[in-house]
Amino acid sequence: MTLAAIILATLAAGIGSVWVAALLMRVGVSSNNGGMMPQRLLSLAAGALLATAFMHLLPEAFESEASAHDLFLTLLIGVVFFFLLDKAELWHHGHEHGHGHDNHPSHGHGHAHGHDGHDHGKATGGWAVLTGDSVHCFGDGVLIASAFLADMRLGLIAAASVLAHEVPHHIGDLVVLRHASGNRRVALVKVSLAGAVTALGGIAGYFLVGQLQDWLPYFLVLASSSFVYVALADLIPQLQKRLTARETFAQIAWLVAGMVLVTLVSGLAHSH
């Protein structure tokens, strides 16, 4: 009975938060005469990812019994890992693109370079976000399972709070994945699959909650390293363009809005 409740609650929290985020984005887009400006969405995503890492995941990790030195080392390893993932994805895309141009010699070098530069940053940010998101969702599943094992009502509250505080973060994920694939449906499926990993965390937590509790801080730090890396290496550089004063203000306002939204929702979830 408890295991079934954990599976249902983790699926509802993990996938439900993604669909709520997608619905909110759709409402926001339709109410803005055909869509928010891509720059504003990127700003919102960067703010949401940074706030998720610095205002939610890292503080929770450092509240644990784990050594600060080990957690910082995990953060460093995580950032380097996502840098290497970036490099591997760049090499993979470059290799594929090179073969494509062998068959189509009419494409100019300038076009190839521009196309590569545009696609590579997008595709890699997507992979890094999905990896970090999956780790984060697994950790959420373990937390929900441990709450259910303590008390059924506490488990339901934990699942509801996870669903709520994941919504603004998943808005950021969906923006990054849409930017990476150029396809709204593909982005939704990928982020939903990452959200479904919450159920795997719940099942693992049910059987191994004692052992996995000790690893939770490291899951949180590893997930945060991916969000920090994507925000600073992929999203922020795309925002560094010469803009008018009004556009710059709007960009900053959306960045701050993403941070405030995640911080407020995380604060509410912790208070409950």
C-alpha angles and dihedrals in degrees: 000000000000092000091051090050091050092050093048093045094047092048090048092048097041101042097024092059090053093051093046089051091050091048092050090049090050092050091047092049095047092048091054099064100261102341148323116278110271090233091057092049090049089050091050091048093049091050093047094049094047093047091047089055101040103030101035118016103035096044089050091050093049092049088067129087091258119120114262089221091055092046093050089047089052089050091051093047090048094052091048090047092054090046088055090046086053090052093048091050092048090051092047093050092044090052092050092044091050091055090048091055092049087064094043108042091167091078110100124235093240092054092048093050093049093046092049094048091050098047102039098061091046097049096046096048087055094054093046092050092048092050094048092042092053091051090047092049091048088055090048089053092053090050092051092047093050090050091051091049089054096046135340093228091049089051092054091049090049091050092049092049091048090051091049099046093043094058098078090041091052090051085062091047093050092050091052093046093046088050090049099047101023087222122106094200095049090050091051093049093048095048090044090054090051088049090052088062084076087075091053088052089049093052092045089047092052093056101030105025094134095054097037094051088068090054096046096091090055092049089052094049093046091051091048091052090059093050092048091048095048093046095048101033102035113019106032094051089055089055093053096095132127104263138166118267090255094050091046091052091049090050092052092044092054091046090053091043090058091050095046093047094053093042093051095046093045090049091052092048092051093047089058 
